[in-house]
Amino acid sequence: MKRSNDQPLKDILAHLVKRDGLRGPLHEVEIREIWLKEMGDYINKYTRFIRLRGHVLEIGISSAGLRDELGYSKKKITSFLNERLGEEVIKDVILRH
């Protein structure tokens, strides 16, 4: 017989992640994986770091030319990553040296 307080494991884990503040670090890991897989060897070669601070994604790019080029595509990067994450996690992208 099923008890009234039974919940799927997925729901319990989601609640724990949300309660313990693990959502941000998990999103950061997912973003890094997406970036490494989708951006290609050239961009990855110059990517120094990827950090998620709140809803702002900071990306360190060691090439000034590439950083300028990616600067023109910040909205595309934001939309692409949010689409891959399945929710609006990123509201802004900051490109750093």
C-alpha positions as CSV (number, residue, x, y, z in Angstrom):
1,M,0.0,0.0,0.0
2,K,1.3,3.4,-0.9
3,R,1.8,6.0,1.8
4,S,0.5,9.5,1.3
5,N,3.9,11.1,1.9
6,D,5.7,9.0,-0.8
7,Q,7.5,11.2,-3.3
8,P,9.6,10.3,-6.4
9,L,13.3,10.4,-5.7
10,K,13.7,13.1,-8.5
11,D,11.4,15.5,-6.5
12,I,13.3,14.8,-3.2
13,L,16.7,15.5,-4.8
14,A,15.4,18.6,-6.5
15,H,14.1,19.9,-3.1
16,L,17.5,19.2,-1.4
17,V,19.5,20.9,-4.2
18,K,17.2,24.0,-4.0
19,R,17.2,24.0,-0.2
20,D,21.0,23.6,0.2
21,G,22.0,26.2,-2.4
22,L,23.6,23.7,-4.7
23,R,21.7,24.9,-7.8
24,G,24.3,27.5,-8.8
25,P,27.3,25.2,-8.6
26,L,25.4,22.5,-10.5
27,H,24.5,25.0,-13.2
28,E,28.1,26.1,-13.4
29,V,29.3,22.5,-14.1
30,E,26.6,22.1,-16.7
31,I,27.6,25.4,-18.4
32,R,31.2,24.3,-18.5
33,E,30.3,21.0,-20.1
34,I,28.1,22.6,-22.7
35,W,30.8,25.2,-23.5
36,L,33.5,22.6,-23.9
37,K,31.4,20.4,-26.1
38,E,29.7,23.1,-28.3
39,M,32.2,26.0,-28.7
40,G,34.9,24.0,-30.5
41,D,38.6,23.6,-30.1
42,Y,39.6,27.1,-31.1
43,I,37.5,28.9,-28.5
44,N,38.2,26.4,-25.8
45,K,41.9,26.9,-26.4
46,Y,41.6,30.5,-25.3
47,T,39.0,30.0,-22.6
48,R,40.7,30.5,-19.2
49,F,37.7,30.2,-16.8
50,I,33.9,30.0,-16.7
51,R,32.2,31.2,-13.5
52,L,28.5,31.7,-12.7
53,R,27.9,34.5,-10.2
54,G,24.2,34.7,-9.5
55,H,22.7,35.1,-13.0
56,V,25.9,36.6,-14.5
57,L,28.2,34.3,-16.4
58,E,31.9,35.4,-16.4
59,I,34.1,33.9,-19.1
60,G,37.8,34.5,-19.2
61,I,39.2,34.7,-22.7
62,S,42.9,35.1,-23.2
63,S,42.8,36.4,-26.8
64,A,41.7,40.0,-27.1
65,G,40.5,39.6,-30.7
66,L,38.3,36.6,-29.7
67,R,37.0,38.4,-26.7
68,D,35.9,41.3,-28.8
69,E,34.3,38.9,-31.4
70,L,32.4,37.0,-28.6
71,G,31.4,40.4,-27.2
72,Y,29.2,41.0,-30.2
73,S,27.4,37.6,-29.6
74,K,26.7,37.9,-25.8
75,K,22.9,37.7,-26.4
76,K,23.3,34.7,-28.6
77,I,25.6,33.0,-26.0
78,T,23.0,33.8,-23.3
79,S,20.1,32.4,-25.3
80,F,22.0,29.3,-26.4
81,L,23.2,28.3,-23.0
82,N,19.8,29.0,-21.3
83,E,18.1,26.9,-24.0
84,R,20.5,24.0,-23.4
85,L,20.0,24.3,-19.6
86,G,16.2,24.3,-20.1
87,E,15.6,27.4,-18.0
88,E,16.7,31.0,-17.7
89,V,19.8,30.7,-15.6
90,I,22.0,33.4,-17.3
91,K,20.8,37.0,-17.6
92,D,24.2,38.5,-18.7
93,V,27.6,37.5,-19.9
94,I,30.8,39.3,-19.0
95,L,34.0,38.5,-20.9
96,R,37.2,39.0,-19.0
97,H,40.9,38.7,-19.7
